[in-house]
Amino acid sequence: MTSEQAVPAPQMSSRNFTAGPLLSFLASAVRSPGQIGAVAPSSARLAGLLASVVPTSGRPVVVELGPGTGSVSTAITGRLPAGSRHLAVELDPRLAAFLRRAHPELEVVDGDANDLTDLLAARAAARVDAVVSGLPWSLFGYESQLGILRQVGAAMTPGGAFATFAYTHTLPLPPARRFRRTLHEVFDEVVVTHTVWRNLPPAYVYVCRRPRPAATGVPAGG
């Protein structure tokens, strides 16, 4: 990927808001620092780059892991055609409640990404066209990272894509290098995008395709 894609922001309902996105984010970060690895919600530019893997035709099923306050959700919604499904898996119950108020178009799923296969099966969404993640991978151990990524790969359709981000300043650190190796362990194709400087902190996106059958337990071809 060499260019960013502009994503129109849909209108959001203001009914029943009890806190803005930033306040909700900060409250959850203070309450559960071990679950939130970001220092601020993703910028519109980073959100647009993450959402670029979402199909714009047909009736795709898209899963978002760790949507937080919905900055990336907005970009995804802006790309989805009518009749699509957008499932947002959120562990923090207060953020999940905020998402239901601020983004009524989402199918908010209260749950843990470690249980992704079961969560999708319970909603008749075992196969998905794109997975977009805002999870704080640096806070997870190797086994948890691998387990979630394997479930992501197993759920993806043959032409599907997975996108997640990392902060540029962490690139040389051992946890970041380990996570990249884990991505290559699960996916045959791992593309690193340009840096999004208009984000706090600056970040880049991993775009992954073609899950390795041996890593996911899914037979080749499907």
Z-matrix of the N, CA and C atoms (Angstrom, degrees):
N
C 1 1.457
C 2 1.520 1 109.43
N 3 1.332 2 116.53 1 133.69
C 4 1.445 3 119.35 2 -176.85
C 5 1.517 4 113.75 3 -124.64
N 6 1.310 5 117.86 4 -5.75
C 7 1.460 6 119.02 5 -179.17
C 8 1.507 7 110.13 6 -142.52
N 9 1.312 8 115.07 7 153.62
C 10 1.448 9 120.20 8 177.73
C 11 1.515 10 109.57 9 -86.09
N 12 1.307 11 117.25 10 154.19
C 13 1.444 12 122.66 11 -177.31
C 14 1.512 13 109.76 12 -114.89
N 15 1.308 14 116.19 13 128.01
C 16 1.454 15 120.23 14 179.45
C 17 1.513 16 109.34 15 -72.68
N 18 1.313 17 116.81 16 132.32
C 19 1.448 18 121.79 17 -178.84
C 20 1.514 19 108.85 18 -122.11
N 21 1.339 20 117.85 19 120.57
C 22 1.466 21 119.22 20 -179.82
C 23 1.511 22 111.17 21 -66.49
N 24 1.307 23 116.69 22 140.21
C 25 1.465 24 121.32 23 -179.86
C 26 1.514 25 109.19 24 -94.24
N 27 1.350 26 118.42 25 119.37
C 28 1.451 27 120.19 26 178.85
C 29 1.518 28 111.44 27 -71.24
N 30 1.332 29 115.48 28 159.49
C 31 1.452 30 119.82 29 175.89
C 32 1.524 31 109.94 30 -70.35
N 33 1.324 32 116.97 31 139.07
C 34 1.451 33 121.66 32 179.86
C 35 1.521 34 109.34 33 -112.47
N 36 1.308 35 115.25 34 141.12
C 37 1.453 36 120.22 35 177.91
C 38 1.517 37 110.30 36 -69.62
N 39 1.313 38 116.51 37 141.84
C 40 1.470 39 120.14 38 178.26
C 41 1.519 40 111.26 39 -103.04
N 42 1.332 41 117.31 40 5.91
C 43 1.456 42 119.82 41 -177.74
C 44 1.528 43 110.84 42 -69.76
N 45 1.307 44 115.02 43 138.68
C 46 1.465 45 122.21 44 172.07
C 47 1.519 46 113.65 45 65.63
N 48 1.332 47 118.53 46 19.24
C 49 1.456 48 119.00 47 176.12
C 50 1.528 49 108.95 48 -71.85
N 51 1.319 50 116.11 49 132.66
C 52 1.456 51 119.37 50 174.55
C 53 1.519 52 111.23 51 -111.19
N 54 1.349 53 117.09 52 -13.09
C 55 1.456 54 121.00 53 177.55
C 56 1.508 55 108.20 54 -159.44
N 57 1.328 56 116.18 55 147.46
C 58 1.449 57 120.02 56 176.53
C 59 1.514 58 110.69 57 -73.52
N 60 1.348 59 116.70 58 168.06
C 61 1.463 60 120.25 59 -178.59
C 62 1.520 61 113.94 60 -56.50
N 63 1.341 62 116.49 61 -44.38
C 64 1.463 63 118.36 62 -177.40
C 65 1.516 64 111.54 63 -66.18
N 66 1.344 65 117.65 64 -42.31
C 67 1.458 66 120.28 65 178.85
C 68 1.523 67 110.90 66 -63.70
N 69 1.328 68 116.64 67 -40.74
C 70 1.457 69 120.04 68 178.29
C 71 1.525 70 110.95 69 -63.41
N 72 1.335 71 116.10 70 -41.38
C 73 1.456 72 121.08 71 178.18
C 74 1.521 73 111.11 72 -62.17
N 75 1.323 74 116.45 73 -48.66
C 76 1.465 75 120.19 74 -178.00
C 77 1.527 76 111.39 75 -64.54
N 78 1.318 77 116.84 76 -38.74
C 79 1.461 78 119.83 77 179.55
C 80 1.516 79 110.60 78 -63.36
N 81 1.328 80 116.65 79 -41.62
C 82 1.466 81 119.85 80 179.77
C 83 1.523 82 111.02 81 -70.27
N 84 1.333 83 116.85 82 -36.55
C 85 1.458 84 119.98 83 178.80
C 86 1.517 85 111.39 84 -63.99
N 87 1.325 86 116.74 85 -40.45
C 88 1.464 87 120.65 86 178.54
C 89 1.524 88 110.98 87 -69.65
N 90 1.331 89 115.91 88 -39.84
C 91 1.461 90 120.78 89 -177.49
C 92 1.522 91 112.10 90 -72.24
N 93 1.344 92 117.21 91 -37.65
C 94 1.464 93 121.28 92 -175.26
C 95 1.523 94 110.26 93 -134.57
N 96 1.333 95 118.68 94 69.10
C 97 1.466 96 120.43 95 -177.31
C 98 1.519 97 112.89 96 -63.72
N 99 1.313 98 118.32 97 -22.59
C 100 1.461 99 120.85 98 178.68
C 101 1.500 100 113.88 99 -79.32
N 102 1.328 101 117.92 100 -5.40
C 103 1.459 102 121.34 101 -179.67
C 104 1.516 103 113.15 102 -110.02
N 105 1.319 104 117.92 103 -16.46
C 106 1.457 105 121.73 104 -176.01
C 107 1.516 106 108.94 105 -120.81
N 108 1.334 107 115.86 106 114.24
C 109 1.456 108 120.29 107 -176.64
C 110 1.509 109 113.90 108 -97.06
N 111 1.329 110 118.37 109 -9.24
C 112 1.462 111 121.74 110 -178.82
C 113 1.521 112 110.10 111 -85.19
N 114 1.332 113 115.09 112 158.79
C 115 1.462 114 119.82 113 176.23
C 116 1.519 115 110.73 114 -100.48
N 117 1.330 116 118.07 115 -13.28
C 118 1.459 117 123.29 116 178.45
C 119 1.522 118 108.17 117 -161.65
N 120 1.329 119 117.77 118 158.16
C 121 1.467 120 119.49 119 175.50
C 122 1.525 121 111.13 120 -58.84
N 123 1.330 122 117.16 121 153.73
C 124 1.461 123 121.73 122 179.87
C 125 1.530 124 110.42 123 -61.83
N 126 1.324 125 115.68 124 142.33
C 127 1.457 126 120.62 125 176.90
C 128 1.528 127 109.89 126 -71.19
N 129 1.341 128 115.58 127 166.18
C 130 1.462 129 120.02 128 178.71
C 131 1.523 130 111.02 129 -61.57
N 132 1.323 131 117.65 130 -34.67
C 133 1.468 132 120.49 131 -179.25
C 134 1.529 133 110.99 132 -69.13
N 135 1.315 134 116.70 133 -44.63
C 136 1.458 135 119.10 134 178.16
C 137 1.523 136 110.15 135 -66.34
N 138 1.325 137 117.35 136 -41.57
C 139 1.462 138 121.42 137 179.01
C 140 1.523 139 110.85 138 -59.78
N 141 1.332 140 116.63 139 -42.31
C 142 1.458 141 120.06 140 179.13
C 143 1.509 142 112.72 141 -64.22
N 144 1.336 143 116.86 142 -38.09
C 145 1.457 144 120.59 143 179.16
C 146 1.522 145 110.63 144 -68.18
N 147 1.319 146 117.46 145 -41.99
C 148 1.463 147 120.63 146 176.91
C 149 1.527 148 111.14 147 -62.34
N 150 1.320 149 116.23 148 -40.62
C 151 1.459 150 120.56 149 -176.69
C 152 1.523 151 112.98 150 -75.25
N 153 1.316 152 117.91 151 -8.91
C 154 1.465 153 120.31 152 -176.19
C 155 1.529 154 112.97 153 -64.75
N 156 1.332 155 118.14 154 -14.44
C 157 1.467 156 120.56 155 178.18
C 158 1.528 157 111.81 156 -84.21
N 159 1.322 158 117.22 157 -6.32
C 160 1.468 159 121.28 158 -176.30
C 161 1.525 160 109.90 159 -79.68
N 162 1.339 161 118.42 160 127.75
C 163 1.469 162 120.38 161 178.72
C 164 1.525 163 112.00 162 -62.19
N 165 1.317 164 115.58 163 147.87
C 166 1.462 165 121.10 164 -179.69
C 167 1.521 166 112.17 165 -110.57
N 168 1.331 167 118.13 166 7.15
C 169 1.461 168 121.58 167 177.96
C 170 1.517 169 109.24 168 -136.92
N 171 1.332 170 115.88 169 165.93
C 172 1.453 171 120.65 170 -177.53
C 173 1.514 172 111.47 171 75.40
N 174 1.322 173 115.29 172 -153.12
C 175 1.460 174 121.55 173 177.50
C 176 1.536 175 109.26 174 -128.71
N 177 1.315 176 115.86 175 68.79
C 178 1.464 177 119.27 176 -175.16
C 179 1.524 178 112.96 177 -68.93
N 180 1.320 179 114.36 178 155.89
C 181 1.460 180 122.72 179 171.36
C 182 1.526 181 106.90 180 -108.64
N 183 1.307 182 116.58 181 122.16
C 184 1.463 183 122.13 182 -177.16
C 185 1.517 184 108.95 183 -120.72
N 186 1.320 185 115.72 184 136.27
C 187 1.459 186 121.61 185 177.52
C 188 1.517 187 109.13 186 -115.70
N 189 1.305 188 115.89 187 132.91
C 190 1.459 189 122.14 188 177.34
C 191 1.519 190 108.02 189 -116.11
N 192 1.325 191 115.81 190 124.94
C 193 1.461 192 121.79 191 -179.43
C 194 1.523 193 109.31 192 -102.22
N 195 1.324 194 117.17 193 126.29
C 196 1.457 195 120.68 194 179.44
C 197 1.517 196 112.64 195 66.26
N 198 1.338 197 118.73 196 55.56
C 199 1.466 198 120.83 197 -177.32
C 200 1.519 199 114.73 198 -68.99
N 201 1.326 200 118.37 199 -17.56
C 202 1.464 201 120.49 200 178.77
C 203 1.512 202 111.88 201 61.35
N 204 1.334 203 116.84 202 -122.17
C 205 1.464 204 120.92 203 -178.99
C 206 1.523 205 112.49 204 -94.03
N 207 1.335 206 117.47 205 0.11
C 208 1.457 207 119.52 206 171.50
C 209 1.510 208 117.02 207 97.86
N 210 1.331 209 119.34 208 16.53
C 211 1.466 210 119.44 209 179.32
C 212 1.532 211 111.15 210 -64.83
N 213 1.325 212 116.78 211 -40.67
C 214 1.465 213 120.26 212 176.80
C 215 1.527 214 110.27 213 -76.21
N 216 1.326 215 116.82 214 -32.77
C 217 1.466 216 120.68 215 177.69
C 218 1.522 217 110.68 216 -56.61
N 219 1.314 218 117.00 217 -40.58
C 220 1.461 219 121.09 218 179.66
C 221 1.522 220 111.02 219 -61.23
N 222 1.335 221 116.69 220 -43.38
C 223 1.461 222 120.42 221 179.42
C 224 1.525 223 111.04 222 -65.84
N 225 1.318 224 116.98 223 -39.67
C 226 1.467 225 120.23 224 178.34
C 227 1.520 226 110.52 225 -63.97
N 228 1.314 227 116.52 226 -47.01
C 229 1.465 228 120.90 227 -179.97
C 230 1.515 229 111.34 228 -58.60
N 231 1.323 230 117.07 229 -36.01
C 232 1.458 231 121.01 230 179.93
C 233 1.514 232 113.70 231 -65.09
N 234 1.328 233 117.74 232 -20.41
C 235 1.463 234 121.31 233 -179.50
C 236 1.531 235 113.07 234 -97.37
N 237 1.320 236 117.43 235 -25.06
C 238 1.457 237 120.34 236 -169.81
C 239 1.530 238 112.20 237 -72.63
N 240 1.337 239 117.17 238 134.09
C 241 1.465 240 120.27 239 174.83
C 242 1.521 241 110.77 240 -77.80
N 243 1.322 242 115.74 241 166.81
C 244 1.461 243 120.76 242 178.90
C 245 1.521 244 110.39 243 -60.01
N 246 1.318 245 115.46 244 144.22
C 247 1.459 246 120.76 245 178.80
C 248 1.508 247 114.31 246 87.65
N 249 1.333 248 117.89 247 1.24
C 250 1.462 249 121.84 248 179.44
C 251 1.521 250 110.55 249 -81.16
N 252 1.336 251 114.99 250 168.85
C 253 1.459 252 120.90 251 173.64
C 254 1.523 253 109.01 252 -122.21
N 255 1.310 254 115.34 253 138.59
C 256 1.461 255 122.00 254 179.06
C 257 1.516 256 107.44 255 -130.81
N 258 1.330 257 115.89 256 100.66
C 259 1.453 258 121.59 257 179.40
C 260 1.519 259 109.36 258 -96.11
N 261 1.317 260 116.53 259 129.07
C 262 1.458 261 122.47 260 -178.54
C 263 1.523 262 109.15 261 -116.49
N 264 1.326 263 116.80 262 111.25
C 265 1.463 264 122.62 263 -177.18
C 266 1.520 265 109.16 264 -92.99
N 267 1.326 266 116.54 265 114.43
C 268 1.471 267 121.61 266 -176.19
C 269 1.521 268 110.00 267 -128.74
N 270 1.339 269 116.02 268 128.89
C 271 1.460 270 121.99 269 -178.60
C 272 1.525 271 112.41 270 -81.37
N 273 1.333 272 117.05 271 -37.90
C 274 1.458 273 121.35 272 -176.70
C 275 1.529 274 109.92 273 -75.41
N 276 1.330 275 119.52 274 118.31
C 277 1.470 276 120.32 275 -175.71
C 278 1.521 277 113.67 276 -64.77
N 279 1.320 278 118.21 277 -31.20
C 280 1.463 279 119.29 278 179.50
C 281 1.518 280 111.21 279 -72.56
N 282 1.324 281 116.72 280 -39.20
C 283 1.463 282 119.00 281 175.58
C 284 1.526 283 110.36 282 -66.22
N 285 1.325 284 116.88 283 -37.89
C 286 1.466 285 120.06 284 177.71
C 287 1.524 286 110.26 285 -61.39
N 288 1.327 287 117.11 286 -42.18
C 289 1.462 288 120.92 287 178.56
C 290 1.527 289 110.97 288 -65.16
N 291 1.334 290 116.43 289 -40.38
C 292 1.464 291 120.30 290 177.30
C 293 1.524 292 110.75 291 -61.51
N 294 1.339 293 116.70 292 -43.59
C 295 1.460 294 120.79 293 -179.68
C 296 1.522 295 111.35 294 -60.96
N 297 1.314 296 116.41 295 -39.26
C 298 1.474 297 119.08 296 -179.85
C 299 1.529 298 111.11 297 -63.76
N 300 1.325 299 116.52 298 -33.87
C 301 1.463 300 119.48 299 178.86
C 302 1.527 301 111.24 300 -77.77
N 303 1.324 302 116.27 301 -46.15
C 304 1.459 303 120.82 302 -173.19
C 305 1.519 304 113.27 303 -80.66
N 306 1.331 305 117.18 304 -27.32
C 307 1.469 306 121.90 305 -175.91
C 308 1.523 307 109.97 306 -131.85
N 309 1.307 308 117.71 307 71.73
C 310 1.473 309 119.75 308 -177.59
C 311 1.527 310 113.19 309 -63.99
N 312 1.336 311 117.32 310 -14.52
C 313 1.463 312 119.84 311 178.97
C 314 1.528 313 112.42 312 -75.73
N 315 1.321 314 118.13 313 -14.11
C 316 1.464 315 121.96 314 -178.52
C 317 1.525 316 111.54 315 -81.99
N 318 1.331 317 114.88 316 150.78
C 319 1.462 318 121.23 317 164.93
C 320 1.525 319 105.98 318 -95.76
N 321 1.311 320 116.65 319 92.17
C 322 1.459 321 120.70 320 -177.32
C 323 1.523 322 109.36 321 -77.37
N 324 1.331 323 115.50 322 127.93
C 325 1.455 324 121.96 323 -178.74
C 326 1.519 325 108.31 324 -114.38
N 327 1.330 326 117.33 325 113.75
C 328 1.461 327 120.82 326 175.21
C 329 1.517 328 108.01 327 -75.53
N 330 1.327 329 117.00 328 114.20
C 331 1.452 330 117.76 329 -178.73
C 332 1.507 331 112.26 330 174.46
N 333 1.322 332 114.57 331 177.59
C 334 1.456 333 124.46 332 -176.57
C 335 1.523 334 109.02 333 -104.56
N 336 1.331 335 117.13 334 133.23
C 337 1.466 336 120.77 335 178.34
C 338 1.523 337 112.03 336 -59.71
N 339 1.329 338 117.71 337 -22.17
C 340 1.464 339 120.21 338 175.96
C 341 1.531 340 111.66 339 -64.05
N 342 1.331 341 117.06 340 -18.63
C 343 1.460 342 122.45 341 179.66
C 344 1.523 343 111.40 342 -108.26
N 345 1.329 344 117.38 343 27.84
C 346 1.453 345 121.68 344 -170.45
C 347 1.524 346 112.75 345 -56.69
N 348 1.307 347 118.37 346 -45.88
C 349 1.469 348 120.72 347 -177.10
C 350 1.520 349 111.09 348 -57.39
N 351 1.321 350 116.88 349 -46.42
C 352 1.467 351 120.83 350 -179.45
C 353 1.527 352 111.12 351 -67.74
N 354 1.337 353 117.10 352 -39.63
C 355 1.459 354 120.35 353 -179.86
C 356 1.529 355 111.29 354 -62.57
N 357 1.324 356 116.67 355 -41.43
C 358 1.462 357 120.04 356 179.60
C 359 1.520 358 111.40 357 -70.70
N 360 1.327 359 116.84 358 -41.02
C 361 1.464 360 119.98 359 -179.99
C 362 1.523 361 110.84 360 -61.55
N 363 1.325 362 116.50 361 -37.39
C 364 1.467 363 120.40 362 -179.36
C 365 1.523 364 112.08 363 -66.81
N 366 1.341 365 116.29 364 -18.07
C 367 1.461 366 120.35 365 -179.28
C 368 1.521 367 111.65 366 -114.46
N 369 1.324 368 116.73 367 20.72
C 370 1.469 369 122.18 368 177.57
C 371 1.528 370 111.33 369 52.71
N 372 1.331 371 115.43 370 43.75
C 373 1.463 372 120.90 371 -179.64
C 374 1.518 373 109.73 372 -133.82
N 375 1.331 374 115.98 373 47.67
C 376 1.460 375 120.42 374 -174.58
C 377 1.522 376 112.56 375 -67.06
N 378 1.333 377 118.01 376 -24.73
C 379 1.466 378 121.66 377 179.96
C 380 1.523 379 108.71 378 -120.98
N 381 1.328 380 116.50 379 128.95
C 382 1.461 381 120.81 380 -174.26
C 383 1.528 382 109.99 381 -128.93
N 384 1.326 383 115.30 382 155.46
C 385 1.462 384 121.20 383 -176.02
C 386 1.520 385 113.38 384 -91.93
N 387 1.317 386 117.26 385 -22.52
C 388 1.461 387 120.67 386 178.02
C 389 1.521 388 109.38 387 -157.28
N 390 1.325 389 114.92 388 145.09
C 391 1.459 390 121.89 389 174.57
C 392 1.525 391 107.23 390 -126.54
N 393 1.318 392 116.34 391 126.45
C 394 1.462 393 122.06 392 179.05
C 395 1.525 394 107.75 393 -119.67
N 396 1.316 395 116.33 394 127.56
C 397 1.468 396 120.06 395 -172.81
C 398 1.520 397 112.99 396 -119.02
N 399 1.334 398 114.61 397 134.46
C 400 1.455 399 121.79 398 169.61
C 401 1.515 400 110.75 399 -114.91
N 402 1.335 401 116.64 400 20.43
C 403 1.467 402 120.66 401 -177.03
C 404 1.524 403 111.57 402 -67.37
N 405 1.323 404 117.63 403 147.08
C 406 1.471 405 121.63 404 178.27
C 407 1.528 406 110.69 405 -83.79
N 408 1.319 407 116.52 406 78.77
C 409 1.467 408 121.11 407 -172.36
C 410 1.519 409 112.99 408 -56.95
N 411 1.321 410 117.05 409 -31.52
C 412 1.467 411 119.76 410 -177.42
C 413 1.523 412 112.26 411 -65.66
N 414 1.321 413 117.13 412 -17.61
C 415 1.461 414 120.55 413 179.47
C 416 1.523 415 112.59 414 -89.23
N 417 1.339 416 116.94 415 -6.07
C 418 1.456 417 121.04 416 -178.16
C 419 1.529 418 110.81 417 -101.20
N 420 1.316 419 116.33 418 146.65
C 421 1.446 420 120.68 419 172.46
C 422 1.523 421 110.93 420 -74.96
N 423 1.324 422 115.53 421 169.31
C 424 1.460 423 120.75 422 -177.59
C 425 1.520 424 112.24 423 -57.19
N 426 1.327 425 118.19 424 -45.36
C 427 1.454 426 121.04 425 -176.79
C 428 1.526 427 111.29 426 -63.25
N 429 1.322 428 117.12 427 -39.07
C 430 1.450 429 120.35 428 178.33
C 431 1.526 430 110.79 429 -68.46
N 432 1.326 431 117.19 430 -44.21
C 433 1.458 432 120.42 431 176.18
C 434 1.522 433 110.88 432 -56.34
N 435 1.331 434 115.13 433 -50.74
C 436 1.463 435 119.68 434 -177.28
C 437 1.521 436 111.47 435 -62.85
N 438 1.333 437 116.51 436 -41.03
C 439 1.459 438 120.02 437 -179.02
C 440 1.521 439 112.14 438 -62.73
N 441 1.344 440 116.96 439 -43.68
C 442 1.466 441 120.36 440 179.57
C 443 1.520 442 110.14 441 -66.63
N 444 1.334 443 117.18 442 -45.71
C 445 1.464 444 120.40 443 -177.92
C 446 1.522 445 111.57 444 -63.74
N 447 1.317 446 117.53 445 -37.38
C 448 1.460 447 119.76 446 176.77
C 449 1.523 448 111.30 447 -63.15
N 450 1.330 449 116.59 448 -39.48
C 451 1.465 450 119.81 449 177.99
C 452 1.521 451 111.04 450 -67.99
N 453 1.324 452 116.78 451 -37.19
C 454 1.462 453 120.78 452 175.53
C 455 1.526 454 109.80 453 -60.57
N 456 1.319 455 116.18 454 -49.55
C 457 1.462 456 120.33 455 -179.21
C 458 1.517 457 112.75 456 -61.96
N 459 1.330 458 116.17 457 -38.95
C 460 1.461 459 120.24 458 -179.84
C 461 1.521 460 111.71 459 -67.50
N 462 1.326 461 117.53 460 -28.29
C 463 1.464 462 121.37 461 -177.77
C 464 1.526 463 112.91 462 -84.31
N 465 1.321 464 117.91 463 -20.83
C 466 1.458 465 121.34 464 -173.78
C 467 1.523 466 112.72 465 -72.44
N 468 1.325 467 116.13 466 140.30
C 469 1.452 468 121.32 467 171.41
C 470 1.535 469 108.68 468 -69.47
N 471 1.348 470 118.35 469 163.57
C 472 1.478 471 119.96 470 -177.52
C 473 1.526 472 114.10 471 -54.36
N 474 1.316 473 117.98 472 -34.39
C 475 1.459 474 120.18 473 179.95
C 476 1.507 475 113.84 474 -97.42
N 477 1.317 476 117.31 475 11.00
C 478 1.457 477 121.78 476 -174.69
C 479 1.518 478 113.45 477 -75.13
N 480 1.332 479 115.75 478 169.49
C 481 1.464 480 121.71 479 -179.45
C 482 1.519 481 109.55 480 -141.27
N 483 1.334 482 113.87 481 152.59
C 484 1.466 483 122.31 482 177.60
C 485 1.516 484 107.98 483 -122.96
N 486 1.327 485 116.90 484 132.77
C 487 1.470 486 121.05 485 178.68
C 488 1.516 487 109.75 486 -129.46
N 489 1.323 488 115.05 487 136.92
C 490 1.464 489 121.36 488 174.32
C 491 1.517 490 107.18 489 -148.33
N 492 1.333 491 117.04 490 170.50
C 493 1.463 492 119.07 491 -175.50
C 494 1.516 493 111.18 492 -129.42
N 495 1.310 494 114.27 493 164.20
C 496 1.462 495 122.02 494 174.93
C 497 1.523 496 107.82 495 -145.82
N 498 1.316 497 116.36 496 156.73
C 499 1.466 498 120.54 497 -179.77
C 500 1.522 499 110.20 498 -84.59
N 501 1.318 500 115.24 499 138.46
C 502 1.455 501 120.94 500 -174.36
C 503 1.527 502 112.21 501 -60.15
N 504 1.320 503 117.87 502 -37.97
C 505 1.464 504 119.74 503 -175.98
C 506 1.525 505 112.46 504 -68.22
N 507 1.343 506 117.45 505 -15.19
C 508 1.465 507 119.77 506 179.94
C 509 1.519 508 112.87 507 -89.94
N 510 1.333 509 117.54 508 -7.22
C 511 1.465 510 121.65 509 -171.97
C 512 1.530 511 114.17 510 -51.56
N 513 1.351 512 119.91 511 -43.42
C 514 1.470 513 118.71 512 -178.10
C 515 1.528 514 114.55 513 -80.61
N 516 1.323 515 117.85 514 -5.81
C 517 1.457 516 120.64 515 -174.14
C 518 1.529 517 111.19 516 -78.74
N 519 1.336 518 118.00 517 148.92
C 520 1.471 519 121.21 518 -178.09
C 521 1.527 520 114.24 519 -54.06
N 522 1.358 521 120.95 520 -43.75
C 523 1.464 522 118.89 521 179.81
C 524 1.524 523 113.23 522 -60.07
N 525 1.336 524 117.06 523 -37.92
C 526 1.461 525 120.77 524 179.56
C 527 1.523 526 110.57 525 -68.50
N 528 1.313 527 117.43 526 -40.49
C 529 1.465 528 120.13 527 178.81
C 530 1.527 529 110.44 528 -66.45
N 531 1.329 530 115.61 529 -37.93
C 532 1.467 531 119.41 530 178.48
C 533 1.519 532 110.62 531 -65.19
N 534 1.337 533 117.42 532 -41.70
C 535 1.458 534 119.96 533 -179.62
C 536 1.521 535 110.58 534 -63.92
N 537 1.323 536 117.40 535 -40.30
C 538 1.465 537 119.22 536 178.58
C 539 1.527 538 110.29 537 -62.78
N 540 1.315 539 117.24 538 -40.76
C 541 1.476 540 119.41 539 177.28
C 542 1.527 541 110.66 540 -62.31
N 543 1.322 542 116.43 541 -37.80
C 544 1.458 543 120.49 542 179.28
C 545 1.526 544 110.76 543 -65.98
N 546 1.326 545 117.50 544 -39.40
C 547 1.461 546 120.44 545 175.45
C 548 1.526 547 110.78 546 -58.96
N 549 1.330 548 116.57 547 -44.60
C 550 1.459 549 120.29 548 178.99
C 551 1.531 550 111.79 549 -67.17
N 552 1.308 551 116.05 550 -26.96
C 553 1.461 552 120.18 551 177.49
C 554 1.530 553 111.43 552 -67.34
N 555 1.328 554 116.25 553 -33.24
C 556 1.462 555 121.28 554 -175.81
C 557 1.522 556 112.69 555 -96.13
N 558 1.347 557 117.52 556 -34.86
C 559 1.464 558 121.04 557 -173.93
C 560 1.524 559 111.39 558 -116.53
N 561 1.320 560 115.07 559 142.36
C 562 1.463 561 120.41 560 178.23
C 563 1.524 562 110.97 561 -74.69
N 564 1.335 563 117.18 562 -31.87
C 565 1.465 564 121.13 563 -179.32
C 566 1.522 565 109.48 564 -120.06
N 567 1.321 566 116.24 565 123.40
C 568 1.469 567 122.54 566 176.52
C 569 1.524 568 107.41 567 -131.66
N 570 1.327 569 116.43 568 111.35
C 571 1.466 570 122.22 569 -178.31
C 572 1.526 571 109.06 570 -108.04
N 573 1.308 572 115.92 571 134.74
C 574 1.463 573 121.58 572 177.00
C 575 1.527 574 108.08 573 -104.39
N 576 1.328 575 117.11 574 124.88
C 577 1.461 576 120.81 575 -178.75
C 578 1.527 577 111.47 576 -81.96
N 579 1.319 578 114.10 577 178.22
C 580 1.452 579 120.52 578 172.84
C 581 1.533 580 109.59 579 -66.38
N 582 1.312 581 116.55 580 166.02
C 583 1.465 582 121.63 581 177.68
C 584 1.529 583 110.68 582 -79.01
N 585 1.315 584 115.20 583 134.48
C 586 1.468 585 120.93 584 172.87
C 587 1.527 586 106.56 585 -92.41
N 588 1.313 587 116.69 586 101.64
C 589 1.449 588 120.54 587 -176.45
C 590 1.518 589 111.60 588 -75.08
N 591 1.334 590 116.98 589 -27.32
C 592 1.467 591 120.52 590 179.60
C 593 1.526 592 109.94 591 -85.41
N 594 1.299 593 114.53 592 62.18
C 595 1.458 594 122.88 593 175.95
C 596 1.516 595 106.82 594 -151.45
N 597 1.320 596 116.78 595 155.95
C 598 1.467 597 120.78 596 -179.41
C 599 1.524 598 109.44 597 -119.59
N 600 1.368 599 116.66 598 107.39
C 601 1.463 600 129.11 599 -9.79
C 602 1.542 601 110.30 600 -75.26
N 603 1.337 602 118.23 601 172.52
C 604 1.465 603 120.38 602 174.26
C 605 1.528 604 110.38 603 -55.80
N 606 1.326 605 115.33 604 146.22
C 607 1.463 606 119.76 605 -173.62
C 608 1.522 607 110.35 606 -144.28
N 609 1.311 608 115.41 607 165.97
C 610 1.462 609 122.31 608 173.98
C 611 1.519 610 107.68 609 -133.39
N 612 1.311 611 116.57 610 167.76
C 613 1.459 612 121.89 611 -175.01
C 614 1.523 613 110.37 612 -119.72
N 615 1.319 614 115.80 613 139.19
C 616 1.456 615 122.61 614 168.38
C 617 1.527 616 107.95 615 -95.49
N 618 1.318 617 117.57 616 128.38
C 619 1.460 618 122.55 617 173.19
C 620 1.526 619 107.44 618 -115.47
N 621 1.323 620 116.19 619 119.49
C 622 1.461 621 121.51 620 -172.29
C 623 1.530 622 110.50 621 -120.56
N 624 1.322 623 115.50 622 139.40
C 625 1.459 624 121.90 623 178.20
C 626 1.525 625 109.84 624 -139.50
N 627 1.309 626 114.66 625 169.23
C 628 1.462 627 124.28 626 176.17
C 629 1.530 628 112.03 627 54.36
N 630 1.322 629 117.29 628 74.35
C 631 1.473 630 120.41 629 176.27
C 632 1.526 631 110.58 630 -57.51
N 633 1.304 632 115.63 631 141.79
C 634 1.463 633 120.64 632 178.43
C 635 1.534 634 108.47 633 -76.93
N 636 1.334 635 118.57 634 124.79
C 637 1.478 636 120.38 635 -177.96
C 638 1.519 637 112.86 636 -55.76
N 639 1.313 638 117.73 637 -38.64
C 640 1.469 639 120.99 638 -178.34
C 641 1.522 640 111.18 639 -65.54
N 642 1.339 641 116.88 640 -27.82
C 643 1.464 642 120.33 641 -176.79
C 644 1.526 643 112.22 642 -84.40
N 645 1.340 644 116.89 643 -26.27
C 646 1.450 645 120.07 644 -173.89
C 647 1.515 646 113.77 645 -107.55
N 648 1.320 647 117.12 646 -16.37
C 649 1.467 648 119.75 647 -177.00
C 650 1.503 649 113.09 648 82.63
N 651 1.358 650 118.04 649 5.82
C 652 1.458 651 122.03 650 179.50
C 653 1.525 652 108.19 651 -93.68
N 654 1.337 653 119.29 652 129.35
C 655 1.459 654 120.83 653 178.46
C 656 1.524 655 111.79 654 -57.67
N 657 1.324 656 117.54 655 147.33
C 658 1.452 657 121.13 656 178.34
C 659 1.519 658 110.51 657 -56.10
N 660 1.346 659 116.60 658 135.61
C 661 1.443 660 121.81 659 -179.26
C 662 1.511 661 113.67 660 88.72
N 663 1.324 662 116.86 661 -0.38
C 664 1.359 663 114.09 662 172.61
C 665 1.334 664 139.26 663 151.23
